Amino acid sequence: MKALALDLRRGLAGPEMPRFLPFAAFIVLMAMQPWLSGIVAPAVDPRWLYALRAGVAGGLLICLWPRLSELAAVRLPSGRQFALAGAVGGVVLAVWLFLDSGLFLIGEAGAGFDPRHPDGSLDWALVAVRLAGATLVVPVMEELFWRSWLMRQLQEREWLILEPRRVALPAVLLSSIVFGFEHQQWAAGIVAGLAYAWLYIVSGNLWVAVFAHAVTNGGLGIVVLLTGAWHFW
């Protein structure tokens, strides 16, 4: 029992936990949404459960921030790096919009997140929550989990000291494939994973990948609001 407790304490204190916990909390709450919806409805609109997911993940990121050295202790990207990240994020967005049907999709496209009132007008509070979660929380937690931790962990046990430029192709491919199949649009997800991994490797700065991811997600949100293609959300 003491050995188990010691292993648990070591796991919580290890470098993996701050990169894993926000992502895991977000995914677990997403999986629990049908059950949680039954509890809160009709007193609370179940769509607000997205705010719970994003809020919990964002809160954990804030609490764990001092331990996230690849973000907290690294300079922000240069102007050139921001421009490159914006361009790559835009290309990934175009791929995401194109590879959205047929064999590029797992199952059938669902209704997605529809932030409209019953009269068809937009609920701007729901829109703001969704955009904030997609652009400010999700890119940070996913890049920490998929690129900073998992991709490097696949190559080297002492992953925290592995420089991004030394990450080899097998680790990039495997982490990107798993990342892709986390999404219903698996093919677009793989392309996105490869693109963000490439940015991290060539820049050595995780912020560059985070910014590109935010551009993709933010741009997708704008497209959704302009077209009403809620299934992308």
N, CA and C of each residue as an Amber inpcrd file, in Angstrom:
protein
   699
   0.8250000  -1.2030000   0.0000000   0.0000000   0.0000000   0.0000000
   0.8650000   1.2620000   0.0000000   1.9410000   1.2190000   0.8340000
   2.8420000   2.3620000   0.8850000   3.5420000   2.5570000  -0.4540000
   3.9150000   1.4360000  -1.0690000   4.5780000   1.5230000  -2.3740000
   3.6460000   2.1350000  -3.4160000   2.3640000   1.7590000  -3.3730000
   1.3780000   2.3100000  -4.3080000   1.2160000   3.8100000  -4.0910000
   1.1550000   4.2220000  -2.8270000   1.0230000   5.6430000  -2.5150000
   2.2430000   6.4220000  -2.9870000   3.4290000   5.8080000  -2.8200000
   4.6550000   6.4610000  -3.2700000   4.6790000   6.6070000  -4.7830000
   4.2690000   5.5610000  -5.4980000   4.2010000   5.6300000  -6.9570000
   3.2260000   6.7050000  -7.4150000   2.0930000   6.8280000  -6.7040000
   1.0980000   7.8400000  -7.0590000   1.6630000   9.2400000  -6.8680000
   2.3620000   9.4490000  -5.7420000   2.9490000  10.7650000  -5.4880000
   4.0070000  11.1070000  -6.5360000   4.7980000  10.1050000  -6.9000000
   5.8120000  10.3410000  -7.9280000   5.1780000  10.6830000  -9.2650000
   4.0590000   9.9990000  -9.5810000   3.3650000  10.2860000 -10.8330000
   2.8040000  11.6920000 -10.8680000   2.2300000  12.1210000  -9.7560000
   1.6610000  13.4640000  -9.6930000   2.7490000  14.5330000  -9.7510000
   3.9280000  14.1980000  -9.2190000   5.0200000  15.1620000  -9.2000000
   5.8390000  15.1330000 -10.4850000   5.6360000  14.1140000 -11.3300000
   6.4240000  13.9650000 -12.5430000   6.0670000  14.9870000 -13.5980000
   6.9210000  15.1350000 -14.6120000   6.6860000  16.1380000 -15.6600000
   5.5270000  15.7940000 -16.5880000   5.0970000  14.5270000 -16.5970000
   3.9990000  14.1420000 -17.4900000   2.6680000  14.7350000 -17.0290000
   2.4430000  14.7850000 -15.7230000   1.1310000  15.1380000 -15.1990000
   0.6220000  16.5040000 -15.6530000   1.4080000  17.5840000 -15.5680000
   0.8750000  18.8840000 -15.9950000   0.5580000  18.9630000 -17.4820000
   1.1400000  18.0660000 -18.2800000   0.8440000  18.0500000 -19.7150000
  -0.3120000  17.1180000 -20.0460000  -0.5940000  16.1930000 -19.1390000
  -1.6400000  15.1970000 -19.3550000  -2.9770000  15.5990000 -18.7280000
  -2.9330000  16.1780000 -17.5340000  -4.1480000  16.3880000 -16.7500000
  -5.1710000  17.3140000 -17.4080000  -4.8010000  18.4910000 -17.9410000
  -5.8180000  19.3430000 -18.5700000  -6.5130000  18.6490000 -19.7450000
  -5.7270000  17.9670000 -20.5800000  -6.2950000  17.2520000 -21.7210000
  -7.2150000  16.1270000 -21.2560000  -6.7700000  15.3550000 -20.2680000
  -7.5720000  14.2410000 -19.7610000  -8.8800000  14.7350000 -19.1610000
  -8.8350000  15.8210000 -18.4150000 -10.0520000  16.3690000 -17.8100000
 -11.0460000  16.7980000 -18.8840000 -10.5420000  17.4280000 -19.9390000
 -11.4010000  17.8760000 -21.0330000 -12.0780000  16.6870000 -21.7150000
 -11.2990000  15.6270000 -21.9910000 -11.8260000  14.4520000 -22.6790000
 -12.8230000  13.7000000 -21.8010000 -12.5210000  13.5520000 -20.5150000
 -13.4240000  12.8460000 -19.6090000 -14.7610000  13.5870000 -19.4950000
 -14.7110000  14.8900000 -19.3640000 -15.9500000  15.6670000 -19.2730000
 -16.7450000  15.6030000 -20.5740000 -16.0560000  15.5360000 -21.7010000
 -16.7420000  15.3910000 -22.9780000 -17.4420000  14.0380000 -23.0540000
 -16.7720000  12.9860000 -22.5960000 -17.3750000  11.6540000 -22.5970000
 -18.5730000  11.5860000 -21.6430000 -18.5310000  12.3660000 -20.5840000
 -19.6020000  12.3590000 -19.5880000 -20.7760000  13.2750000 -19.9560000
 -20.6360000  14.0010000 -21.0700000 -21.6500000  15.0010000 -21.3900000
 -23.0710000  14.4440000 -21.4960000 -23.3010000  13.2850000 -22.1490000
 -24.6820000  12.7660000 -22.1910000 -25.2690000  12.5480000 -20.7970000
 -24.4590000  12.0190000 -19.8970000 -24.9130000  11.7850000 -18.5220000
 -25.1210000  13.1040000 -17.7930000 -24.1870000  14.0390000 -17.9490000
 -24.3160000  15.3310000 -17.2870000 -25.5010000  16.1220000 -17.8360000
 -25.7520000  15.9850000 -19.1390000 -26.8890000  16.6830000 -19.7420000
 -28.1970000  16.2420000 -19.1000000 -28.3190000  14.9550000 -18.8380000
 -29.5280000  14.4470000 -18.2000000 -29.7070000  14.9660000 -16.7930000
 -28.6050000  15.3050000 -16.1350000 -28.6790000  15.8200000 -14.7660000
 -29.0700000  17.2910000 -14.7400000 -28.4410000  18.0870000 -15.6010000
 -28.6520000  19.5500000 -15.5330000 -29.9120000  20.0140000 -16.2590000
 -30.3460000  19.2770000 -17.2910000 -31.5400000  19.6890000 -18.0400000
 -32.7850000  19.3670000 -17.2130000 -33.8300000  20.1920000 -17.3170000
 -33.9610000  21.4130000 -18.1340000 -33.5550000  22.6830000 -17.4050000
 -33.0570000  22.5730000 -16.1780000 -32.7040000  23.7710000 -15.4110000
 -31.5760000  24.5600000 -16.0800000 -30.6320000  23.8510000 -16.6980000
 -29.4920000  24.4830000 -17.3620000 -29.3930000  23.9590000 -18.7820000
 -29.1900000  24.8580000 -19.7260000 -28.9900000  24.4680000 -21.1130000
 -27.7350000  23.5950000 -21.2120000 -27.8570000  22.3460000 -21.6590000
 -26.6880000  21.4560000 -21.7270000 -25.5350000  21.9970000 -22.5630000
 -25.7920000  22.9400000 -23.4500000 -24.7100000  23.5000000 -24.2540000
 -23.6810000  24.2280000 -23.3920000 -24.1100000  24.6580000 -22.1920000
 -23.1850000  25.3330000 -21.2900000 -22.1820000  24.3730000 -20.6660000
 -22.3760000  23.0780000 -20.8660000 -21.3890000  22.1210000 -20.3760000
 -20.0490000  22.2900000 -21.0840000 -20.0740000  22.8900000 -22.2780000
 -18.7980000  23.1800000 -22.9360000 -18.0010000  24.1770000 -22.1050000
 -18.6890000  25.1330000 -21.4870000 -17.9990000  26.0940000 -20.6270000
 -17.3580000  25.3900000 -19.4420000 -18.0200000  24.3560000 -18.9170000
 -17.4490000  23.5730000 -17.8290000 -16.1660000  22.8860000 -18.2830000
 -16.2240000  22.2440000 -19.4620000 -15.0490000  21.5520000 -19.9860000
 -13.8680000  22.4990000 -20.1740000 -14.1320000  23.5850000 -20.8860000
 -13.0670000  24.5430000 -21.1670000 -12.5830000  25.2200000 -19.8890000
 -13.5040000  25.4880000 -18.9770000 -13.1320000  26.1380000 -17.7330000
 -12.2580000  25.2660000 -16.8540000 -12.5970000  23.9910000 -16.7500000
 -11.7930000  23.0690000 -15.9430000 -10.3990000  22.9200000 -16.5530000
 -10.3350000  22.6910000 -17.8660000  -9.0390000  22.5390000 -18.5310000
  -8.2180000  23.8240000 -18.4180000  -8.8670000  24.9640000 -18.6340000
  -8.1550000  26.2320000 -18.5280000  -7.6810000  26.5080000 -17.1090000
  -8.5050000  26.1850000 -16.1330000  -8.1090000  26.3730000 -14.7450000
  -6.9070000  25.5170000 -14.3690000  -6.9020000  24.2770000 -14.8530000
  -5.7660000  23.3960000 -14.5870000  -4.4920000  23.9270000 -15.2500000
  -4.6120000  24.4640000 -16.4510000  -3.4510000  25.0360000 -17.1200000
  -2.8740000  26.2010000 -16.3210000  -3.7480000  27.0330000 -15.7770000
  -3.2940000  28.1720000 -14.9790000  -2.5900000  27.6850000 -13.7070000
  -3.1900000  26.7180000 -13.0360000  -2.6080000  26.1920000 -11.7940000
  -1.2620000  25.5100000 -12.0360000  -1.1400000  24.8370000 -13.1720000
   0.0690000  24.0700000 -13.4650000   1.1080000  24.8590000 -14.2550000
   0.8000000  26.1050000 -14.5790000   1.6350000  26.9060000 -15.4650000
   3.1110000  26.9500000 -15.0630000   3.4540000  27.1310000 -13.7820000
   4.8800000  27.1870000 -13.4300000   5.6580000  25.9280000 -13.8000000
   4.9670000  24.8000000 -13.9750000   5.6420000  23.5380000 -14.2970000
   5.7180000  23.2940000 -15.8040000   5.1350000  24.1910000 -16.5890000
   5.1120000  24.0130000 -18.0410000   6.2440000  24.8420000 -18.6560000
   7.4530000  24.3380000 -18.5210000   8.6350000  25.1070000 -18.9030000
   8.6830000  25.4410000 -20.3850000   8.1220000  24.5780000 -21.2410000
   8.1780000  24.8320000 -22.6830000   7.2920000  26.0000000 -23.0980000
   6.4580000  26.4900000 -22.2040000   5.6390000  27.6640000 -22.4770000
   5.9900000  28.8140000 -21.5340000   6.0570000  28.5150000 -20.2320000
   6.2560000  29.5660000 -19.2370000   7.6510000  30.1730000 -19.2940000
   8.6500000  29.3730000 -19.6930000  10.0330000  29.8400000 -19.6540000
  10.6190000  30.0790000 -21.0420000   9.7600000  30.2270000 -22.0410000
  10.2220000  30.3850000 -23.4300000   9.7190000  31.7180000 -23.9820000
  10.5430000  32.3550000 -24.7610000  10.1480000  33.6230000 -25.3860000
   9.0080000  33.4090000 -26.3760000   8.2130000  34.4340000 -26.5350000
   7.1770000  34.3750000 -27.5590000   7.8280000  34.3560000 -28.9410000
   7.1490000  33.8210000 -29.9440000   7.7360000  33.7440000 -31.2930000
   8.0730000  35.1120000 -31.8570000   9.0000000  35.1260000 -32.7900000
   9.3350000  36.3480000 -33.5180000   8.2220000  36.6720000 -34.5070000
   8.3070000  37.8400000 -35.1100000   7.3180000  38.2220000 -36.1070000
   7.2840000  37.2590000 -37.2760000   8.4580000  36.8000000 -37.6980000
   8.5340000  35.8440000 -38.8090000   7.8880000  34.5170000 -38.4230000
   8.1200000  34.0820000 -37.1910000   7.5280000  32.8240000 -36.7290000
   6.0150000  32.9380000 -36.6160000   5.5380000  34.0900000 -36.1450000
   4.0870000  34.3090000 -36.0900000   3.4800000  34.2410000 -37.4850000
   4.1620000  34.8570000 -38.4610000   3.6560000  34.8520000 -39.8360000
   3.6160000  33.4330000 -40.3890000   4.6780000  32.6500000 -40.1290000
   4.7200000  31.2610000 -40.6030000   3.6100000  30.4450000 -39.9460000
   3.4390000  30.6260000 -38.6410000   2.3900000  29.8980000 -37.9290000
   1.0070000  30.2690000 -38.4530000   0.8000000  31.5510000 -38.7410000
  -0.4920000  31.9780000 -39.2830000  -0.7620000  31.3550000 -40.6410000
   0.2780000  31.3020000 -41.4860000   0.1140000  30.7020000 -42.8120000
  -0.1880000  29.2110000 -42.7070000   0.5520000  28.5140000 -41.8570000
   0.3280000  27.0730000 -41.6930000  -1.0500000  26.8180000 -41.0940000
  -1.4360000  27.6250000 -40.1120000  -2.7720000  27.4810000 -39.5320000
  -3.8700000  27.6860000 -40.5590000  -3.6590000  28.6210000 -41.4850000
  -4.6340000  28.8580000 -42.5490000  -4.7190000  27.7040000 -43.5270000
  -3.5670000  27.1090000 -43.8620000  -3.5620000  25.9540000 -44.7570000
  -4.2860000  24.7730000 -44.1140000  -4.0250000  24.5500000 -42.8280000
  -4.7100000  23.4610000 -42.1240000  -6.2140000  23.7020000 -42.1050000
  -6.6240000  24.9490000 -41.9230000  -8.0530000  25.2800000 -41.9670000
  -8.6600000  24.9060000 -43.3130000  -7.9670000  25.2430000 -44.4010000
  -8.4680000  24.9120000 -45.7380000  -8.6000000  23.3980000 -45.9040000
  -7.6040000  22.6510000 -45.4200000  -7.6590000  21.1940000 -45.4900000
  -8.8310000  20.6730000 -44.6750000  -9.0540000  21.2630000 -43.5020000
 -10.1460000  20.8310000 -42.6260000 -11.5010000  21.0260000 -43.2990000
 -11.6590000  22.1290000 -44.0070000 -12.9220000  22.4060000 -44.6900000
 -13.1180000  21.4940000 -45.9010000 -12.0170000  21.0630000 -46.5060000
 -12.1000000  20.2470000 -47.7160000 -12.3080000  18.7640000 -47.4060000
 -11.5940000  18.2530000 -46.4190000 -11.6680000  16.8140000 -46.0970000
 -12.7330000  16.5800000 -45.0200000 -13.9770000  16.8110000 -45.3820000
 -15.0450000  16.7660000 -44.3680000 -16.1910000  15.8240000 -44.7320000
 -15.9180000  14.8630000 -45.6200000 -17.0010000  13.9540000 -45.9990000
 -16.4170000  12.6440000 -46.5200000 -17.2980000  11.6890000 -46.7650000
 -16.9010000  10.4210000 -47.3650000 -15.9430000   9.6330000 -46.5020000
 -14.9350000   9.0650000 -47.1200000 -13.9930000   8.2070000 -46.3980000
 -13.0770000   9.0040000 -45.4740000 -13.1120000  10.3280000 -45.5780000
 -12.2790000  11.1600000 -44.7050000 -12.9510000  11.4350000 -43.3570000
 -14.1320000  10.8380000 -43.1710000 -14.9230000  11.0830000 -41.9720000
 -15.2040000   9.7620000 -41.2700000 -15.0730000   9.7620000 -39.9540000
 -15.4370000   8.5960000 -39.1630000 -16.9190000   8.7050000 -38.8220000
 -17.7400000   7.8220000 -39.3720000 -19.1720000   7.8870000 -39.1290000
 -19.8320000   9.0230000 -39.8930000 -20.9910000   9.4250000 -39.4290000
 -21.7520000  10.5060000 -40.0510000 -21.5420000  11.8050000 -39.2790000
 -21.5100000  12.9100000 -40.0170000 -21.3780000  14.2150000 -39.3650000
 -22.5870000  14.4700000 -38.4760000 -22.3450000  14.8970000 -37.2430000
 -23.4350000  15.1700000 -36.3150000 -23.9480000  16.5980000 -36.4340000
 -24.8200000  16.9580000 -35.5160000 -25.3960000  18.3060000 -35.5350000
 -24.3900000  19.3500000 -35.0760000 -23.3980000  18.9270000 -34.2870000
 -22.3970000  19.8680000 -33.8050000 -22.9270000  20.7650000 -32.7040000
 -22.2030000  21.8260000 -32.4530000 -22.5630000  22.7960000 -31.4130000
 -23.2970000  23.9500000 -32.0700000 -24.5980000  24.0430000 -31.8380000
 -25.4350000  25.0710000 -32.4500000 -25.7740000  26.1160000 -31.3900000
 -25.1870000  27.3310000 -31.4710000 -25.3850000  28.3390000 -30.4330000
 -26.5700000  29.2750000 -30.6760000 -27.5870000  28.8190000 -31.3990000
 -28.7130000  29.6900000 -31.7200000 -29.8470000  29.5660000 -30.7010000
 -30.5700000  30.6770000 -30.5500000 -31.8150000  30.6680000 -29.7920000
 -32.8800000  29.9340000 -30.6070000 -34.0020000  29.5450000 -29.9860000
 -35.0810000  28.8940000 -30.7450000 -35.5890000  29.7190000 -31.9240000
 -35.4560000  31.0670000 -31.8400000 -35.9260000  31.9100000 -32.9420000
 -34.9000000  32.0320000 -34.0710000 -33.7560000  31.3640000 -33.9270000
 -32.7470000  31.3760000 -34.9770000 -31.6460000  32.3970000 -34.7850000
 -31.7910000  33.3020000 -33.8310000 -30.7520000  34.2910000 -33.5850000
 -29.6270000  33.6740000 -32.7580000 -28.4590000  34.2260000 -32.8980000
 -27.2950000  33.6900000 -32.1920000 -27.3140000  34.0600000 -30.7090000
 -26.9640000  33.1030000 -29.8760000 -26.7410000  33.3640000 -28.4620000
 -25.2640000  33.7320000 -28.3380000 -24.9830000  35.0180000 -28.2500000
 -23.6060000  35.4770000 -28.3170000 -22.7780000  35.0560000 -27.1080000
 -23.4230000  34.7990000 -25.9930000 -22.6880000  34.2860000 -24.8300000
 -22.1490000  32.8880000 -25.1220000 -22.9840000  32.0320000 -25.7240000
 -22.5310000  30.6930000 -26.1040000 -21.4460000  30.7600000 -27.1760000
 -21.6170000  31.6860000 -28.1230000 -20.6150000  31.8650000 -29.1730000
 -19.2720000  32.2520000 -28.5570000 -19.2990000  33.1980000 -27.6220000
 -18.0620000  33.6610000 -26.9940000 -17.3760000  32.5390000 -26.2300000
 -18.1600000  31.7330000 -25.5120000 -17.5900000  30.6170000 -24.7530000
 -16.9580000  29.6000000 -25.6890000 -17.6620000  29.2730000 -26.7520000
 -17.1310000  28.2850000 -27.6970000 -15.8540000  28.7790000 -28.3670000
 -15.8470000  30.0380000 -28.8240000 -14.6640000  30.5870000 -29.4770000
 -13.4850000  30.6750000 -28.5080000 -13.7640000  31.0940000 -27.2780000
 -12.6930000  31.2180000 -26.2870000 -12.0860000  29.8570000 -25.9800000
 -12.9360000  28.8560000 -25.8130000 -12.4230000  27.5150000 -25.5450000
 -11.6060000  26.9770000 -26.6940000 -12.1080000  27.1870000 -27.9270000
 -11.4530000  26.6270000 -29.1110000 -10.1390000  27.3160000 -29.4510000
 -10.0230000  28.6080000 -29.1330000  -8.8280000  29.3550000 -29.5400000
  -7.8240000  29.5870000 -28.4120000  -8.3010000  29.6310000 -27.1660000
  -7.4110000  29.9540000 -26.0500000  -7.0360000  28.7440000 -25.1980000
  -7.9410000  27.7770000 -25.0770000  -7.6990000  26.6360000 -24.1920000
  -7.2500000  25.4020000 -24.9720000  -8.0360000  25.0110000 -25.9620000
  -7.7570000  23.7620000 -26.6840000  -6.3710000  23.7490000 -27.3400000
  -5.9450000  24.8160000 -28.0410000  -4.6070000  24.7500000 -28.6530000
  -3.4870000  24.5520000 -27.6410000  -3.6030000  25.1820000 -26.4810000
  -2.5550000  25.0480000 -25.4720000  -2.5280000  23.6330000 -24.9020000
  -3.6900000  23.1390000 -24.4810000  -3.7130000  21.8170000 -23.8350000
  -3.3650000  20.7090000 -24.8330000  -3.8020000  20.8450000 -26.0870000
  -3.5120000  19.7880000 -27.0570000  -2.0610000  19.8000000 -27.5050000
  -1.4730000  20.9710000 -27.6980000  -0.0600000  21.0030000 -28.0980000
   0.8450000  20.5150000 -26.9750000   0.4780000  20.8260000 -25.7360000
   1.2380000  20.2940000 -24.6050000   1.1740000  18.7690000 -24.5790000
  -0.0150000  18.2320000 -24.7690000  -0.1880000  16.7850000 -24.6860000
   0.3940000  16.0660000 -25.8980000   0.0010000  16.4700000 -27.1000000
   0.3490000  15.7090000 -28.3030000   1.7720000  15.9760000 -28.7970000
   2.1700000  17.2410000 -28.8580000   3.4680000  17.5510000 -29.4200000
   4.5730000  17.5890000 -28.3540000   4.3510000  18.3350000 -27.2800000
   5.4220000  18.4650000 -26.3050000   5.6830000  17.1640000 -25.5590000
   4.5970000  16.4880000 -25.1170000   4.7920000  15.2640000 -24.3360000
   4.7970000  13.9960000 -25.1960000   3.6650000  13.6370000 -25.8080000
   3.5470000  12.3290000 -26.4410000   4.5530000  12.1360000 -27.5650000
   4.6860000  13.1260000 -28.4360000   5.5970000  12.9720000 -29.5710000
   7.0280000  12.7190000 -29.0970000   7.4720000  13.4660000 -28.0880000
   8.8370000  13.2770000 -27.5850000   8.9610000  11.9950000 -26.7550000
   7.9120000  11.6660000 -26.0010000   7.9140000  10.4580000 -25.1890000
   8.0230000   9.2100000 -26.0480000   7.4280000   9.2260000 -27.2410000
   7.4990000   8.0760000 -28.1380000   8.9240000   7.7920000 -28.5930000
   9.7650000   8.7920000 -28.5470000  11.1400000   8.6240000 -29.0130000
  12.1150000   8.3710000 -27.8670000  11.9200000   9.0320000 -26.7490000
  12.9300000   8.9680000 -25.6980000  12.2780000   8.9770000 -24.3260000
  12.7750000   8.1100000 -23.4490000  12.2370000   8.0170000 -22.0950000
  12.4030000   9.3390000 -21.3500000  13.5910000   9.9340000 -21.4550000
  13.8460000  11.2320000 -20.8350000  13.4060000  12.3360000 -21.7990000
  12.1250000  12.3630000 -22.0680000  11.5870000  13.2040000 -23.1380000
  11.7160000  14.6990000 -22.8690000  11.7250000  15.0790000 -21.6020000
  11.7030000  16.5050000 -21.2710000  12.9740000  17.2190000 -21.7250000
  14.0810000  16.4840000 -21.8290000  15.3280000  17.1100000 -22.2650000
  15.5870000  16.8830000 -23.7540000  14.6450000  16.2460000 -24.4350000
  14.7970000  16.0150000 -25.8770000  14.4400000  17.2870000 -26.6370000
  15.3960000  17.8370000 -27.3650000  15.1430000  19.0460000 -28.1460000
  14.1890000  18.7250000 -29.3010000  13.2410000  19.6120000 -29.5790000
  12.2760000  19.3410000 -30.6620000  12.9300000  19.0110000 -31.9990000
  14.0420000  19.6690000 -32.3150000  14.6860000  19.4310000 -33.6200000
  15.2590000  18.0230000 -33.7500000  15.3820000  17.3200000 -32.6150000
  15.9260000  15.9620000 -32.6440000  14.8370000  14.8930000 -32.7190000
  13.5840000  15.3030000 -32.7470000  12.4910000  14.3300000 -32.8420000
  12.5050000  13.7090000 -34.2390000  12.5220000  12.3880000 -34.3010000
  12.6250000  11.6780000 -35.5770000  11.2530000  11.4230000 -36.1900000
  11.2780000  11.0480000 -37.4640000  10.0510000  10.8670000 -38.2370000
   9.0820000   9.8490000 -37.6250000   9.5300000   8.6920000 -37.1310000
   8.5610000   7.7310000 -36.5730000   7.7000000   8.3080000 -35.4570000
   8.3140000   9.0730000 -34.5530000   7.5540000   9.6810000 -33.4540000
   6.5770000  10.7270000 -33.9780000   6.9970000  11.4750000 -34.9940000
   6.1150000  12.4870000 -35.5940000   4.9150000  11.8160000 -36.2490000
   5.1700000  10.7770000 -37.0330000   4.0920000  10.0920000 -37.7480000
   3.1050000   9.4300000 -36.7890000   3.6340000   8.6950000 -35.8150000
   2.7480000   7.9610000 -34.9070000   1.8940000   8.9060000 -34.0770000
   2.4950000   9.9440000 -33.5220000   1.7180000  10.8850000 -32.7150000
   0.6840000  11.6260000 -33.5580000   1.0260000  11.9300000 -34.8110000
   0.0960000  12.6370000 -35.6960000  -1.0680000  11.7460000 -36.1220000
  -0.7880000  10.4720000 -36.3380000  -1.8620000   9.5380000 -36.7100000
  -2.8430000   9.3660000 -35.5580000  -2.3150000   9.1840000 -34.3530000
  -3.2070000   9.0480000 -33.1910000  -3.9920000  10.3340000 -32.9740000
  -3.3210000  11.4730000 -33.1320000  -4.0050000  12.7660000 -33.0220000
  -5.1340000  12.8640000 -34.0480000  -4.8630000  12.4110000 -35.2730000
  -5.8840000  12.4770000 -36.3160000  -7.1120000  11.6690000 -35.9650000
  -6.9130000  10.4610000 -35.4410000  -8.0480000   9.6010000 -35.1380000
  -8.7440000   9.9800000 -33.8350000  -8.2260000  11.0000000 -33.1470000
  -8.9660000  11.5870000 -32.0290000 -10.1520000  12.3890000 -32.5670000
 -10.0740000  12.7920000 -33.8170000 -11.0920000  13.6350000 -34.4330000
 -11.9610000  12.8240000 -35.3890000 -13.1960000  13.2670000 -35.5750000
 -14.0660000  12.6090000 -36.5500000 -13.4930000  12.7640000 -37.9510000
 -12.9260000  13.9400000 -38.2580000 -12.2610000  14.1590000 -39.5420000
 -10.8130000  13.6750000 -39.4250000 -10.6450000  12.3670000 -39.5110000
  -9.3540000  11.7620000 -39.2000000  -8.2420000  12.1980000 -40.1470000
  -8.5420000  12.3060000 -41.4260000  -7.5100000  12.6650000 -42.4030000
  -7.0290000  14.0950000 -42.1970000  -7.9800000  15.0060000 -42.0190000
  -7.6120000  16.3890000 -41.7500000  -6.8580000  16.4880000 -40.4300000
  -7.2430000  15.6520000 -39.4710000  -6.5590000  15.6530000 -38.1850000
  -5.1070000  15.2230000 -38.3030000  -4.8430000  14.2340000 -39.1480000
  -3.4630000  13.7820000 -39.3560000  -2.6400000  14.8920000 -40.0100000
  -3.2150000  15.5530000 -41.0070000  -2.5210000  16.6710000 -41.6650000
  -2.2170000  17.7650000 -40.6400000  -3.1980000  18.0690000 -39.8010000
  -2.9970000  19.0870000 -38.7740000  -1.8830000  18.6810000 -37.8160000
  -1.9030000  17.4300000 -37.3810000  -0.8650000  16.9600000 -36.4770000
   0.5250000  17.0710000 -37.0730000   0.6570000  16.6940000 -38.3360000
   1.9540000  16.7870000 -39.0160000   2.4020000  18.2420000 -39.1470000
   1.4570000  19.1290000 -39.4570000   1.7870000  20.5440000 -39.6360000
   2.2430000  21.1800000 -38.3300000   1.5090000  20.9320000 -37.2570000
   1.8810000  21.5230000 -35.9710000   3.1890000  20.9230000 -35.4500000
   3.4000000  19.6260000 -35.6880000   4.6550000  18.9850000 -35.2790000
   5.8340000  19.5950000 -36.0290000   5.6620000  19.8150000 -37.3220000
   6.7230000  20.4270000 -38.1330000   7.0820000  21.8080000 -37.6020000
   6.0790000  22.6000000 -37.2560000   6.3410000  23.9320000 -36.7170000
   7.1290000  23.8640000 -35.4130000   6.7570000  22.9310000 -34.5590000
   7.4590000  22.7780000 -33.2850000   8.9090000  22.3710000 -33.5040000
   9.1290000  21.4850000 -34.4510000  10.4830000  20.9890000 -34.7040000
  11.3670000  22.0700000 -35.3250000  10.8650000  22.7770000 -36.3300000
  11.7170000  23.7530000 -37.0250000  11.9350000  25.0180000 -36.2050000
  10.9910000  25.3480000 -35.3260000  11.1170000  26.5720000 -34.5270000
  11.7330000  26.3090000 -33.1560000  11.5290000  25.0830000 -32.6320000
  11.9670000  24.7800000 -31.2830000  11.1380000  25.4740000 -30.2280000
  10.0260000  26.0500000 -30.6210000   9.1880000  26.8470000 -29.7220000
   7.7470000  26.3520000 -29.8140000   7.2240000  25.8130000 -28.7110000
   5.8680000  25.2660000 -28.7390000   4.8220000  26.3460000 -28.9820000
   5.1430000  27.5920000 -28.6300000   4.1910000  28.6820000 -28.8720000
   3.8500000  28.8190000 -30.3580000   4.7930000  28.5030000 -31.2260000
   4.5400000  28.6100000 -32.6660000   3.4550000  27.6200000 -33.0750000
   3.5440000  26.3920000 -32.5870000   2.5130000  25.3950000 -32.8780000
   1.1830000  25.7770000 -32.2350000   1.2320000  26.3070000 -31.0210000
  -0.0040000  26.7330000 -30.3380000  -0.6980000  27.8300000 -31.1390000
   0.0770000  28.8010000 -31.6280000  -0.5270000  29.9030000 -32.3790000
  -1.1440000  29.4090000 -33.6890000  -0.4520000  28.5110000 -34.4020000
  -1.0110000  27.9630000 -35.6380000  -2.3120000  27.2210000 -35.3550000
  -2.3250000  26.4410000 -34.2820000  -3.5210000  25.6920000 -33.8800000
  -4.6600000  26.6530000 -33.5660000  -4.3370000  27.7590000 -32.8920000
  -5.3530000  28.7580000 -32.5610000  -5.9060000  29.4330000 -33.8130000
  -5.0410000  29.6770000 -34.7960000  -5.4880000  30.2690000 -36.0650000
  -6.4560000  29.3290000 -36.7690000  -6.1170000  28.0450000 -36.8040000
  -7.0060000  27.0620000 -37.4250000  -8.3610000  27.0360000 -36.7290000
  -8.3530000  26.9130000 -35.4130000  -9.6050000  26.8140000 -34.6610000
 -10.4130000  28.1000000 -34.7120000  -9.7170000  29.2460000 -34.6090000
 -10.4250000  30.5180000 -34.6870000 -11.0230000  30.7520000 -36.0620000
 -10.2380000  30.4250000 -37.0980000 -10.7540000  30.5720000 -38.4560000
 -11.9380000  29.6650000 -38.7090000 -11.8780000  28.4530000 -38.1940000
 -12.9990000  27.5290000 -38.3540000 -14.2470000  28.0760000 -37.6610000
 -14.0630000  28.6810000 -36.5010000 -15.1920000  29.2760000 -35.8020000
 -15.8510000  30.3800000 -36.6080000 -15.0270000  31.1990000 -37.2560000
 -15.5710000  32.2750000 -38.0950000 -16.3460000  31.7010000 -39.2690000
 -15.7910000  30.6830000 -39.9100000 -16.4810000  30.0260000 -41.0300000
 -17.8200000  29.4530000 -40.5730000 -17.8220000  28.8160000 -39.4290000
 -19.0570000  28.2260000 -38.8870000 -20.1080000  29.2950000 -38.6630000
 -19.7190000  30.4090000 -38.0890000 -20.6770000  31.4780000 -37.7930000
 -21.1970000  32.1330000 -39.0720000 -20.3310000  32.2180000 -40.0930000
 -20.7520000  32.8440000 -41.3520000 -21.6380000  31.9380000 -42.1900000
 -21.4290000  30.6270000 -42.0880000 -22.1320000  29.6850000 -42.9700000
 -23.2090000  28.8680000 -42.2690000 -23.1620000  28.8190000 -40.9350000
 -24.0900000  27.9610000 -40.2090000 -23.7550000  26.4830000 -40.3220000
 -22.4950000  26.1690000 -40.6620000 -22.0760000  24.7570000 -40.7570000
 -21.7090000  24.2610000 -39.3630000 -22.7180000  24.0620000 -38.5130000
 -22.4940000  23.7540000 -37.1010000 -21.8000000  22.4260000 -36.8850000
 -21.8540000  21.5490000 -37.8850000 -21.2300000  20.2310000 -37.6950000
 -19.7250000  20.3270000 -37.4970000 -19.0930000  21.4380000 -37.9470000
 -17.6670000  21.6070000 -37.7250000 -17.3420000  21.8750000 -36.2470000
 -18.3680000  22.2710000 -35.4900000 -18.2060000  22.5400000 -34.0670000
 -18.6720000  21.3430000 -33.2460000
